[in-house]
Amino acid sequence: MKGKIFIAITWLIVFTLSSCTDFNELNTDPNAPTSVTPDLLATQLMKDAYRFWNVNPTDFGSGNLWAKHTVLLETNPNPYQYYYSYYPYGSFGALQKLTNLQLMEEAAKGNPTESSFKGLALFFKATGGFGMTVEMGDIPYSEAGKAVDGITQPKYDKQADVFKQVLDDLKLAEANFAKGAKFGGDIMYGGDPVKWRRLCNAWQLKVLNTMSKKITAEQKARFAEIVAAGNLLTEADNFQLVYTENTNASHPFFNGESRRINTAVSDLVVNALKLTNDRRLFYFAEPAAEKITGGLKDNDFAAYVGAPTELSADQLALNRAAGKYSLVNKRYVALRSGDPMLYFTYSEQCFIIAEAIEEGWLPGSAQTYYENGVKAILKYYMGLPSATAANLHSMPITQSYIDGYFTGEAAYKTGGTKADRIKQIITQRWLLDFFQGNGLFSYRTFLRTGYPEFPLNPATSLNPDDPKVYPKRWKYPPNELTTNADNYNKAVQEQYDGYDGINKTPWWLQ
């Protein structure tokens, strides 16, 4: 089970290995229909990609640890909290699903929705490949899914080439959606090809932003062209999975009180929100019991204390018993529908563009994009059905509060250094992922930018290769040693001097 937990955390933003239905089996089961619709295939592929792999509070709680948003307060140290994993390997599961994507395309041939399903297949291939290459380094991409052509041992493409191919596939996906019609089976955007076009463009910005250390002048120009074209996410286009009161569509943390009382908000989050007088603190956390006992009110910022992510598990457990920390807000366990799972928001798009402007990739006002991104996410929390007055500690986010947000440390540091402003942008982007179960991308953004600074204590780190450094990747799937050994060994030798280790630095971080 622990291995599956890791796979889910690693692949939550792209493709997980959580399918309940094998469509190859569906096609061969004599009791099943002799054909399937593209709508049905699309629905199952999206469920596999975007639902949390196992709807239970324990696994979901583990999924938030890498981002340093939350801290487990138990004596048994969770590796995800201390820079390691129960299963330190990546997965090629996304590209192994190319067969199902091809089936979906075939099933749509001749239909008015054919172009839309082509676009969807390309989007899934590209985002799956993007997640894998960021996770591990060089990967099989160009030859993946070609077993029918006799390619059972695909070559590993260089990471720079994978990024280029991913960008090209996203561009082609957008072009297909532009010709497409509304399609069925879409649990994310209701089959709206206009929204999918915008997402394909926004995801290209995300890929280019991720490779900022290696980006070329031509790629910077491409970023600027996409922004200038303007066909990007709006506030109404958040790419999110909405949970419901249906027992088969519950939020993973629903009814998880036994886990909530052992899960604190980190000091990184609490201190960042206190610094800017950000009322999301009252949506994310409960006041520390010790502070309330001492006479503070639950609407006082001073009543909230985050837990240090680098502290030993034993000490964290002792401090929990003493009521020293702010636990995650009770609202996260109260409603079956919970909060939507955010995968790509208008706010994140704004922060990506703000960073690019600061780096000189395109003209414009980074301040405007920064402020628009913050305002949008504050409006999102203001309107959340799960954010009931009873759980907001008399500190709701209101429009007047949003209008007056950008003062003091929350004001864009136009008079500061570029590093000051980049830190502001990345910190706000990091806060978007709070309690979303997808902490690994936030961790990798920290590796790329250094913000916010994640604490590392060699005495508590569980990194087996070197507890003094941050892991930078996961190892390749173990079965590659037997199923694709020559290509695996070549890739490891060329990238990592022959050692497939978690502390090795992939091309995009060099």
C-alpha positions in Angstrom: 0.0 0.0 0.0 2.8 2.4 0.8 4.2 2.1 -2.7 0.8 3.0 -4.1 0.6 6.0 -1.8 3.9 7.3 -3.3 2.7 6.8 -6.8 -0.5 8.7 -6.1 1.4 11.6 -4.7 3.9 11.7 -7.5 1.4 11.5 -10.3 -1.6 13.3 -8.8 -1.2 16.4 -11.1 -0.9 14.2 -14.2 -1.8 10.5 -14.3 -2.1 8.2 -11.4 -2.2 4.4 -11.4 -5.5 4.2 -9.7 -7.8 2.9 -12.5 -10.7 0.7 -11.3 -11.4 -0.4 -14.9 -8.9 -1.9 -17.4 -10.3 -0.9 -20.8 -8.3 -3.7 -22.5 -10.2 -6.1 -20.3 -13.4 -4.3 -21.1 -12.8 -4.9 -24.8 -12.2 -8.6 -24.3 -14.7 -9.5 -21.5 -17.5 -11.5 -23.2 -20.0 -10.1 -20.8 -19.0 -6.5 -21.6 -20.2 -4.4 -24.5 -18.4 -5.1 -27.8 -17.5 -1.4 -28.1 -17.0 1.5 -25.9 -17.7 5.2 -26.6 -15.1 7.9 -26.5 -17.2 9.6 -23.7 -16.8 6.5 -21.5 -13.1 6.2 -22.1 -12.6 10.0 -21.4 -14.5 9.8 -18.1 -12.4 6.9 -16.9 -9.2 8.4 -18.0 -10.0 11.6 -16.2 -11.0 9.8 -13.1 -7.7 7.9 -13.1 -5.8 11.2 -13.7 -7.5 13.5 -11.3 -9.2 11.8 -8.4 -7.1 11.0 -5.4 -6.0 7.4 -5.7 -7.6 6.2 -2.5 -10.3 8.2 -0.8 -9.2 8.1 2.8 -7.9 10.8 5.1 -4.6 9.0 6.0 -3.3 8.8 2.4 -4.6 12.3 1.6 -2.8 13.7 4.7 0.5 12.1 3.5 -0.1 13.7 0.1 0.3 17.2 1.6 3.7 16.8 3.3 6.2 17.4 0.6 4.9 20.9 0.0 5.6 21.7 3.7 2.1 23.0 4.1 1.2 20.6 6.9 3.0 18.5 9.5 2.1 15.1 11.0 2.3 15.1 14.8 2.9 11.5 15.4 5.8 9.6 16.9 6.3 7.4 13.9 8.0 9.7 11.3 6.4 9.8 7.9 9.1 9.7 5.2 7.3 12.3 3.1 7.7 14.8 5.9 11.5 14.1 6.0 12.6 14.2 2.4 12.1 10.6 1.5 9.4 8.0 0.5 8.2 4.6 1.2 8.8 4.0 -2.5 11.4 6.3 -4.0 10.7 5.4 -7.6 8.8 7.2 -10.4 6.3 5.7 -12.7 5.8 5.3 -16.4 2.1 4.7 -15.9 0.9 7.7 -17.8 2.5 6.7 -21.1 1.5 3.1 -20.5 -2.0 4.4 -20.8 -1.4 5.6 -24.4 -3.2 2.5 -25.6 -6.4 3.7 -24.0 -5.9 7.2 -25.4 -5.6 5.6 -28.9 -8.8 3.6 -28.3 -10.5 6.9 -27.4 -9.4 8.5 -30.6 -10.4 5.5 -32.7 -13.8 5.4 -31.1 -14.4 9.1 -32.0 -13.5 8.8 -35.6 -16.1 10.2 -37.9 -17.9 12.0 -35.1 -18.3 15.8 -34.9 -16.3 15.5 -31.6 -13.3 13.7 -33.3 -11.0 16.8 -33.1 -11.9 17.4 -29.4 -10.9 13.8 -28.5 -7.7 14.1 -30.5 -6.9 17.2 -28.5 -7.7 15.5 -25.2 -5.5 12.5 -26.1 -2.6 14.9 -26.9 -3.2 16.9 -23.7 -3.0 13.7 -21.6 0.1 12.5 -23.3 1.9 15.8 -23.0 1.0 16.5 -19.3 1.8 12.9 -18.4 5.2 13.1 -20.1 5.8 16.5 -18.5 5.2 15.0 -15.1 7.4 12.0 -15.7 10.4 14.0 -17.0 10.3 16.5 -14.2 10.1 13.5 -11.8 13.0 11.5 -13.2 14.9 13.0 -16.1 15.2 11.5 -19.5 12.2 9.3 -20.4 10.8 7.2 -23.2 8.4 9.7 -24.9 8.8 9.7 -28.7 8.6 5.8 -28.9 6.2 5.3 -26.1 2.9 3.5 -26.9 4.4 1.9 -30.1 4.3 -1.8 -29.1 2.0 -2.5 -32.0 4.8 -1.2 -34.2 7.3 -3.6 -32.7 8.9 -1.1 -30.3 8.7 -2.8 -26.9 11.9 -1.3 -25.6 11.5 2.4 -26.2 14.6 4.7 -26.2 14.9 7.4 -23.5 14.7 10.8 -25.0 16.9 13.6 -23.7 15.0 15.8 -21.2 15.5 18.9 -23.4 13.9 17.0 -26.3 11.0 15.8 -24.1 10.2 19.4 -23.1 10.1 20.4 -26.8 7.9 17.5 -27.7 5.6 18.2 -24.8 5.3 21.8 -25.9 4.6 20.8 -29.5 1.9 18.3 -28.4 0.2 20.9 -26.2 0.2 23.3 -29.2 -1.3 20.6 -31.4 -3.8 19.8 -28.7 -4.9 23.4 -28.7 -5.3 23.4 -32.4 -7.5 20.3 -32.3 -9.7 21.8 -29.6 -10.0 24.9 -31.8 -11.7 22.7 -34.5 -13.6 20.6 -32.0 -17.1 20.5 -30.7 -18.5 20.0 -27.3 -17.9 16.5 -26.2 -19.2 14.1 -23.5 -17.6 12.3 -20.6 -15.7 15.4 -19.4 -15.8 15.6 -15.6 -13.5 18.6 -15.5 -14.8 21.2 -18.0 -18.1 19.8 -19.1 -16.8 19.1 -22.6 -16.2 22.8 -23.4 -13.4 22.9 -26.0 -12.9 26.6 -25.5 -11.9 26.0 -21.9 -9.6 23.2 -23.0 -7.9 25.5 -25.5 -7.2 28.0 -22.8 -5.8 25.3 -20.6 -3.5 23.9 -23.3 -2.1 27.4 -23.7 -1.7 28.0 -20.0 0.0 24.6 -19.6 2.6 25.6 -22.2 3.4 28.6 -20.0 3.8 26.3 -17.1 6.2 24.0 -19.0 8.2 27.0 -20.1 8.3 28.4 -16.6 9.4 25.0 -15.2 12.4 24.9 -17.6 13.4 28.5 -16.7 17.0 27.6 -16.0 17.4 26.2 -19.5 15.0 28.2 -21.5 16.2 29.5 -24.9 15.5 32.9 -26.5 13.2 31.2 -28.9 11.2 29.7 -26.1 10.9 32.9 -24.2 9.5 34.5 -27.4 7.0 31.6 -27.6 5.9 32.4 -24.0 5.4 36.1 -24.9 3.4 35.2 -28.0 1.1 32.9 -26.0 0.4 35.7 -23.5 0.0 38.3 -26.2 -2.6 36.1 -28.0 -4.7 36.3 -24.9 -6.5 33.0 -25.2 -5.7 32.0 -21.6 -7.6 31.0 -18.4 -10.0 33.4 -16.9 -11.2 33.3 -13.3 -14.1 31.1 -14.4 -11.7 28.5 -15.9 -10.0 27.0 -12.9 -9.1 23.4 -13.8 -10.5 21.6 -10.8 -12.2 18.4 -9.7 -15.4 19.2 -7.8 -16.5 16.7 -5.1 -20.1 16.1 -4.3 -22.3 14.7 -1.6 -22.4 11.4 -3.6 -20.6 8.7 -1.6 -18.6 7.8 -4.7 -17.4 11.3 -5.1 -16.3 12.3 -1.6 -13.4 14.6 -0.7 -10.6 12.3 0.6 -10.4 14.1 4.0 -14.1 13.9 4.7 -14.9 12.4 8.1 -11.2 12.3 8.9 -11.3 13.8 12.4 -8.8 11.1 13.8 -6.3 12.3 11.2 -7.1 16.0 11.5 -6.2 16.1 15.2 -2.8 14.8 14.3 -2.2 17.2 11.5 -0.9 20.7 12.0 -0.5 23.6 9.7 3.3 24.3 9.2 5.1 27.3 10.6 6.0 28.2 7.0 2.3 28.6 6.1 1.3 30.3 9.4 4.2 32.7 9.4 3.7 33.6 5.7 0.0 34.4 6.3 0.7 36.3 9.5 3.3 38.4 7.7 0.7 39.7 5.2 -2.4 39.7 7.5 -3.9 37.1 5.2 -7.2 35.8 6.4 -6.7 32.5 4.6 -5.1 31.6 7.9 -8.6 31.3 9.5 -9.7 29.1 6.6 -6.7 26.8 6.8 -6.2 26.4 10.6 -7.6 26.3 14.1 -6.0 28.3 16.9 -3.5 26.6 19.1 -5.2 25.3 22.2 -2.4 26.6 24.4 -3.0 30.1 23.1 -6.8 30.0 23.6 -6.2 28.7 27.2 -3.8 31.6 27.7 -6.6 34.1 27.0 -6.3 34.8 23.2 -9.4 34.8 21.0 -9.7 32.7 17.9 -9.9 35.7 15.6 -6.4 36.9 16.8 -3.6 36.2 14.4 -1.4 35.7 17.5 -3.4 32.6 18.5 -2.1 30.6 15.6 1.2 28.8 15.8 2.6 26.6 13.1 4.6 23.4 13.6 8.2 23.2 12.4 8.4 20.7 9.5 12.0 19.7 10.4 11.4 18.9 14.1 11.7 15.3 15.2 8.5 13.2 15.2 8.8 12.5 18.9 9.0 16.2 19.8 6.2 17.1 17.5 4.0 14.5 19.2 4.8 15.9 22.6 4.0 19.4 21.5 0.7 18.3 20.0 -0.3 16.8 23.4 0.6 20.2 25.0 -1.7 22.0 22.5 1.2 24.1 21.1 0.2 24.0 17.4 -2.6 25.1 15.1 -4.3 22.0 13.6 -5.9 22.1 10.2 -9.3 23.7 10.1 -12.3 21.5 11.2 -14.1 22.4 8.0 -11.9 20.0 6.0 -13.6 17.0 7.6 -17.1 18.4 7.9 -18.5 18.2 4.4 -18.5 15.2 2.1 -18.1 17.6 -0.9 -15.2 19.5 0.8 -13.2 21.9 -1.3 -12.5 21.3 -5.0 -9.2 19.8 -5.9 -7.3 22.6 -7.7 -5.0 21.5 -10.5 -4.4 24.7 -12.5 -6.0 28.0 -11.6 -6.2 31.4 -13.1 -4.2 32.6 -10.1 -1.3 30.2 -10.9 -1.3 31.4 -14.4 -1.0 35.0 -13.2 1.9 34.2 -11.0 3.7 32.4 -13.8 3.3 35.4 -16.0 4.4 37.8 -13.2 7.6 35.8 -12.7 8.3 35.8 -16.5 7.9 39.6 -16.6 10.3 40.0 -13.7 12.8 37.8 -15.6 12.4 40.0 -18.7 10.8 37.4 -21.0 8.0 39.8 -22.0 6.8 43.4 -21.3 4.1 44.2 -18.9 3.3 44.9 -15.2 4.4 42.0 -12.9 2.6 43.9 -10.1 -0.7 43.7 -12.0 -0.5 40.0 -12.5 0.7 39.4 -8.9 -2.3 41.4 -7.6 -4.8 39.8 -9.9 -3.5 36.3 -8.9 -3.9 37.1 -5.2 -7.3 38.7 -5.6 -8.6 35.8 -7.6 -7.7 33.2 -5.0 -9.1 35.3 -2.2 -12.4 35.6 -4.1 -12.3 31.8 -4.6 -12.1 31.3 -0.8 -14.7 34.0 -0.2 -17.2 32.0 -2.3 -16.4 28.5 -1.1 -19.6 26.6 0.0 -17.5 24.6 2.5 -16.2 27.8 4.1 -19.2 28.3 6.5 -19.2 31.1 9.1 -19.0 28.6 11.9 -15.5 27.6 10.8 -13.9 30.9 9.9 -13.3 32.3 13.4 -15.2 35.5 12.7 -12.5 36.5 10.1 -14.2 35.9 6.8 -12.7 37.1 3.5 -14.9 39.9 2.2 -14.7 42.1 -0.8 -13.7 45.1 1.3 -10.9 43.0 2.9 -9.7 42.0 -0.6 -9.8 45.7 -1.7 -7.5 46.6 1.1 -5.2 43.6 1.0 -2.1 45.1 -0.6 -0.6 47.0 2.2 2.5 46.4 4.3 4.3 43.1 3.5 1.5 42.2 1.1 2.2 45.2 -1.1 4.2 44.4 -4.2 7.8 45.3 -3.5 8.3 47.7 -6.4 11.1 49.4 -4.4 12.8 46.2 -3.5 15.1 43.8 -5.4 14.0 41.4 -8.1 14.7 38.6 -5.7 12.3 40.2 -3.2 9.5 40.3 -5.8 10.2 36.7 -7.1 10.0 35.5 -3.5 6.6 37.2 -3.1 5.3 35.7 -6.4 6.5 32.2 -5.6 5.2 32.3 -2.0 1.8 33.2 -3.2 1.9 30.5 -5.8 3.0 28.0 -3.2 0.0 28.9 -1.0 -2.4 28.0 -3.8 -1.6 24.3 -3.2 -2.5 24.3 0.5 -4.2 21.0 1.4 -4.6 20.0 -2.3 -2.8 16.7 -2.0 -0.4 17.6 -4.8 2.6 18.8 -2.9 5.4 17.5 -5.1 5.1 20.2 -7.7 5.4 22.9 -5.1 8.4 21.1 -3.8 10.0 21.2 -7.3 9.2 24.9 -7.6 11.2 25.4 -4.5 14.1 23.4 -6.0 13.9 25.6 -9.0 13.6 29.0 -7.3 14.7 28.5 -3.7 11.3 29.9 -2.4 9.9 29.6 0.1 13.0 28.2 1.8 12.2 24.7 3.0 13.9 23.8 6.3 16.3 20.9 6.2 17.6 19.3 9.4 20.2 16.6 8.7 19.4 15.1 12.1 15.8 14.4 11.1 16.1 14.0 7.3 15.5 10.5 6.1 17.3 11.0 2.8 19.5 7.8 2.8 22.1 9.0 0.3 22.9 12.3 2.0 20.7 13.8 4.7 22.4 17.2 4.2 20.9 17.8 0.7 17.4 18.0 -0.8 16.4 15.1 -3.1 15.9 16.3 -6.7 14.3 13.3 -8.4 12.9 9.8 -8.1 14.6 6.7 -9.4 13.4 5.0 -12.5 10.8 2.2 -12.1 12.6 -1.0 -11.0 11.2 -3.1 -13.8 13.1 -1.1 -16.3 16.2 -3.1 -15.2 14.6 -6.2 -16.7 12.2 -4.9 -19.4 14.3 -2.1 -21.0 17.8 -2.6 -19.4 20.0 -1.3 -22.3 18.1 2.0 -22.7 17.8 2.4 -18.9 21.5 1.9 -18.3 22.4 4.3 -21.2 20.1 7.0 -19.7 21.5 6.6 -16.2 25.1 6.6 -17.4 24.7 9.7 -19.6 22.7 11.7 -17.0 23.9 10.6 -13.6 27.3 8.9 -14.0 25.8 5.5 -13.8 24.0 6.0 -10.4 20.2 6.2 -10.4 20.0 8.2 -7.2 17.5 10.6 -5.7 20.1 13.4 -5.1 21.2 13.5 -8.7 20.4 16.7 -10.5 18.3 16.4 -13.7 18.9 18.7 -16.7 16.0 21.1 -15.9 17.5 22.0 -12.5 21.1 22.4 -13.6 
